[in-house]
Amino acid sequence: MAERAGMRQATMYHYFSGKEELLAELLESTVAPSLALSRRLLAEAGRPAERRLWELCRSDVLLLCGGPYDLGALYLLTELDRPRLARFRRMREELRDNYRALLDATPLGAELAGDGAGLALRNDLVFGLIEGVMLIRRSDPGRPVAAFAEAAADAALRIAGLGPAH
């Protein structure tokens, strides 16, 4: 991992006390930008929620698939339940909740107002698609990331039961 980051392993341990701390930092770096964006998008109540949800989906895909390394693949590690990674899990859960709040603000959210389980299912499908795109991207890394991100955001809205946002 140190080599991929362009430094020696000894240098990495100067900044991090161990592998688990390094893993926590990497995981948090994959969710922090999306969490910040989701908070900003939630505050923009004057704009259509479908458009804001689409923007969050697109941005998340760009983040998970657009870097030089496959950091999104870290989500597949079995170590995610370790206590040191609790902050990452809380951040990710807040992000999932923010996806749901945006979905809830759409016409579909109003339609499903009495069906919390139905809305939760739609949210889980959208969130799962966005986090799962890294696996799809692995099979064809030559795809342009921007086009891939837009197609994934379009698909997420369709899965949710919404039309295109742009």
N, C-alpha and C positions, 0 to 999 in steps of 0.2 A: 504494500500500500504506500509505503514511503516513497518508493521509486516512482510510482504513478503520480505522486504529488510533487515530484521533482526535488526531493531532498533525501538525505541519508536517514536511516532508521534512528540512529543515535540523536539526530537533530530533532526528530519528531518527539522523542521521549523527553527532550528538554522542555517542550511546551505542554506535553500531556503525561500524566502519571502512569498511564497504562492503556491497554487496548480498549478497555471498557469506557474510559473517559473519552478517548478518541472516537469511538463508535457513537457515543452520546452526542458529541459535538457535530459529527457528520450528519447524524439523523436530524438533530435540531436545525441544522442549516438547510435541510431539504424541506422543512415545514414552515420555518419562520417567515420567509417572504410571502408565502401563500396566506398564512394567518394574518399578516399585516394587511395584505391586499383585501382579504375578506372583511376585515374590520372596516376598512375605508369604504368598500362597496356597500356594506350594510348601512353606513351612515348617509349614503347618497339616495335617500328614499324618493327623491323627485324623478329619478330615472327608472325606466321599466325594469322590473326584477329579472325578467328573462334575459335581458341584455347584460345585466350585472352578473348573473349566474354564468352566462356564456363566457364572459371575460375572465371570470375566476377559473373556469374549467380550462380555457385556452392557456392562461398563464401557468396554471399548475402543470400542464403537460409540457410546456416549454421548459419549466424548471426541472421536472423529473427526467426529461429526455434530451434536453438541449445542451447539457454540459459535456465536457470532454470525457467524463467518467460516468459510469452507470450507477450513480448514487441512489437512485430510486430502488435499485435492486436490494438495497439494505433492508427494505421493508419486508423482505422475505426471510430474513434471518430468524432462527429459533430463539435467539437471545433477547428478543424484544420485551420479554416479560421480566427482565432483571430489574431490581430496585433502582439502580443507577439510571435507568432509562425512563423513570416515571415522569420526568418533566416532558420528554418527547411525547409520551403517550397522552399527557394532559393537553399539550399543544395540538396534537393530531385530533383529539376528541373535540376540542374547541373549533378546529377547522371544520370537522364533520358537522358540528352543530350550526356553524355559520352557513355551510352549504344548505342545510335544512331550512334555516331562517330565510335565505334567499328564495328557495323553492316554495316555501310557505307564502311568500309575498307575491307570487305569480297568480294568474287566474286559476291555475290548477290547484294551488294551495287553498284558494277560496272554495273551489269545488269539492276538495277533500277535507274541508274544515272539520267535519264530524267523524272522519276516518283517520285517526292518528296512525294506526297500523299501516294503512295504505300509503300515507305520506312518508312514513319511516321507510317502507319498502322502496319507494321511488328514490328516496335520498340515498339509501344504501346501494342501489343499483348505479346511480350517477357517480357516487363517491368511489365505488368499486371499479367502475370503468376507468375513471381518471387515474386512480392509483395503479390499475392493471395495465395501462398503456405501455409501460416500460417493457413488459413481456412481449407485446406485439412489436414494439420497436426493435427489440433484440433480433427478431426473425428477419428484419429487413432494415438494417441501420443506414442504408443509403437513401431512405426516404427523406425529403426535405422536412426538417423539424417544424417549421412554421406551418406548412400545409398539413402536416400530420396533426398538429395542435388544433388547427381550425376544424379539421374533419372530426377529431375526437370531441371537441366542444359541441359541434352540430349533433353528433350521435348521442351525446349525453342529454341534450335537450329533448331529442326524439324519445329516448328511453324514459325520460321523466314524463312524457306525454305532452310536451310543448312543441310549438313550431319553431322554425329558425328564428334566431334573435337578430339577425342582421340582414 
